[in-house]
């Protein structure tokens, strides 16, 4: 697969769902990918990338931004509270706001810096004990709590259980977003992003379908 092929599939999925062209943002998930593959995508003009770990991103993206110019960088993996300062300094968007302690830490940093990355609340739609995210029944209260801290909550994110059909999870996320007046939905990955687009995704997170299998050295 390639960047051009994924862009074409996104456009076709938007058209099939009756959505405007360009209404879905492609986040190229560059975690654990060799530098040459990421730079090849940068050289094609793509400027929106996702990483899972703060430390890994710190080791790569300052240099790549210097070499290639501005890049919108999204944190897609769990954020430890003690890494919050580094995260807000490096990332433009954080998709994994999932607990009050992290919300408080981000609010304190936002006041201190006078700025904060855009935030997505992660919802654990499958109620999986090993997975981060607020439970669907707790999402409304947590969104209200984050807003009360003046945090810039833009939307919601989910990762459906691998064994489940993804559409019902995407639908649940869209319903929570709609009743809370949130416009953005981060959902859909390499195997299911077209289904996510049909259910209203505004951000899809695609890694292996663009770059190939990750380097697990």
C-alpha positions in Angstrom: 0.0 0.0 0.0 1.1 3.6 -0.3 0.2 7.1 0.9 -1.5 7.8 -2.5 -3.5 4.6 -2.3 -4.8 5.4 1.2 -5.7 8.9 0.3 -7.7 7.5 -2.7 -9.5 5.0 -0.4 -10.3 7.8 2.1 -11.8 9.9 -0.8 -13.9 7.0 -2.0 -15.2 6.2 1.5 -16.1 9.9 2.0 -18.0 9.8 -1.4 -19.8 6.6 -0.5 -20.9 8.0 2.8 -22.1 11.2 1.2 -19.5 13.3 3.1 -17.6 16.2 1.7 -14.3 15.5 0.1 -11.5 16.3 2.6 -13.6 16.0 5.7 -11.4 13.2 7.1 -7.9 13.9 8.3 -5.3 11.2 7.7 -2.9 10.7 10.6 0.1 8.7 9.4 1.1 6.6 12.4 4.9 6.6 12.4 5.6 4.8 15.6 8.4 2.3 15.4 8.9 3.0 11.7 12.4 3.3 10.2 13.4 6.9 9.5 13.7 6.3 5.8 10.0 5.3 5.5 8.8 8.3 7.5 11.0 10.7 5.6 9.7 9.3 2.3 6.1 10.2 3.3 7.3 13.6 4.5 8.9 14.2 1.1 5.5 13.4 -0.5 4.2 16.4 1.3 2.2 14.7 4.1 2.3 16.8 7.3 0.1 15.0 9.9 1.7 12.2 11.9 0.9 10.2 15.0 3.2 8.7 17.7 2.4 6.5 20.6 5.3 7.3 23.0 6.5 10.7 24.1 10.1 9.6 24.4 10.3 8.0 21.0 8.8 11.2 19.4 11.2 13.4 21.2 14.1 11.5 19.6 12.8 12.0 16.1 10.5 14.9 15.4 12.5 18.0 16.4 15.1 17.1 13.8 12.4 16.2 11.2 10.5 19.4 11.8 13.8 21.3 11.4 14.5 19.5 8.1 11.0 19.4 6.6 9.2 22.4 8.2 6.0 22.4 10.3 4.3 19.1 11.0 1.1 18.5 13.0 2.0 15.8 15.5 -0.6 13.7 17.4 0.0 11.7 20.5 -2.1 8.5 20.2 -0.7 6.4 23.0 -1.4 6.5 26.8 0.1 9.6 28.5 1.7 9.2 31.9 1.2 12.3 34.1 4.9 12.7 34.6 5.3 13.0 30.8 2.6 15.6 30.4 5.0 18.6 30.2 7.1 17.0 27.5 3.9 16.0 25.6 2.4 19.5 25.6 5.7 21.0 24.4 6.0 18.5 21.5 2.5 17.5 20.3 -0.2 19.6 18.6 -3.0 17.1 19.6 -3.4 14.6 22.4 -5.9 11.8 21.8 -5.7 10.0 25.1 -7.1 12.2 27.8 -8.7 9.6 30.0 -8.6 10.4 33.7 -9.0 13.3 36.1 -5.4 13.4 37.3 -4.2 13.9 33.8 -6.8 16.5 33.1 -5.6 18.5 36.1 -2.0 18.2 35.1 -2.8 19.4 31.6 -4.9 22.3 32.9 -2.0 23.4 35.2 0.4 23.3 32.2 -2.0 25.1 30.0 -2.3 28.0 32.5 1.5 28.1 32.9 2.2 28.1 29.2 -0.8 30.0 28.0 -1.5 27.3 25.4 -2.6 23.7 25.3 -2.7 21.0 22.5 -6.1 20.1 21.2 -7.5 17.2 23.2 -9.6 14.1 22.5 -11.1 12.2 25.3 -10.4 8.5 25.0 -13.5 6.3 25.5 -13.1 2.6 26.2 -16.2 1.6 24.2 -15.6 -2.1 24.8 -15.1 -1.7 28.6 -11.8 -3.7 28.2 -10.0 -3.8 31.6 -6.5 -3.8 30.0 -7.3 -0.7 27.8 -7.2 3.0 28.8 -10.2 5.3 28.4 -13.2 6.4 30.3 -16.2 4.0 30.2 -19.1 5.2 27.9 -21.4 5.7 30.9 -18.8 8.0 32.5 -17.9 10.0 29.4 -20.4 12.8 29.8 -19.3 13.6 33.3 -15.6 13.5 32.4 -16.1 15.7 29.4 -17.9 18.2 31.6 -15.1 18.0 34.2 -12.4 18.6 31.5 -14.4 21.6 30.2 -14.7 23.0 33.7 -10.9 23.1 33.7 -10.9 25.2 30.5 -9.3 22.4 28.6 -9.7 22.5 24.8 -11.6 19.2 24.3 -12.2 18.9 20.6 -13.5 15.4 20.3 -13.4 11.8 21.2 -11.2 8.8 20.4 -11.7 5.0 20.6 -10.0 1.7 19.8 -12.6 -1.0 19.4 -11.9 -4.6 20.7 -10.1 -6.5 18.0 -12.6 -9.4 18.1 -15.7 -7.1 17.7 -17.3 -5.6 14.6 -16.1 -2.0 14.8 -19.2 -0.2 13.5 -21.2 -0.4 16.8 -18.2 1.1 18.7 -17.8 3.9 16.2 -21.6 4.6 16.5 -21.4 4.7 20.3 -18.5 7.2 20.1 -20.5 9.4 17.6 -23.5 9.4 19.9 -21.5 10.5 22.9 -19.8 13.2 20.8 -23.2 14.5 19.4 -24.8 14.8 22.8 -21.8 16.7 24.1 -21.5 19.0 21.1 -18.1 17.7 20.0 -17.4 17.8 16.3 -14.3 15.5 16.0 -14.1 11.7 16.1 -10.7 10.0 16.1 -11.5 6.4 15.1 -10.5 3.9 12.5 -7.1 2.4 11.7 -5.5 0.5 8.9 -8.1 -2.4 8.9 -11.3 -0.4 9.5 -10.9 3.2 8.5 -13.4 3.0 5.7 -16.1 1.8 8.2 -15.1 4.6 10.6 -15.5 7.2 7.8 -19.0 5.8 7.1 -19.8 6.4 10.8 -18.5 9.9 10.8 -14.7 9.8 11.6 -13.0 13.1 11.2 -9.5 11.7 12.0 -8.3 8.2 10.9 -5.1 6.7 12.3 -3.3 4.6 9.6 0.2 3.2 10.0 1.0 -0.2 8.5 -1.1 0.4 5.4 1.1 3.4 4.6 4.5 2.4 5.9 4.4 -1.4 6.0 4.9 -3.6 9.1 6.5 -1.8 12.0 10.1 -2.4 12.9 10.1 -4.3 16.2 13.8 -4.5 16.7 
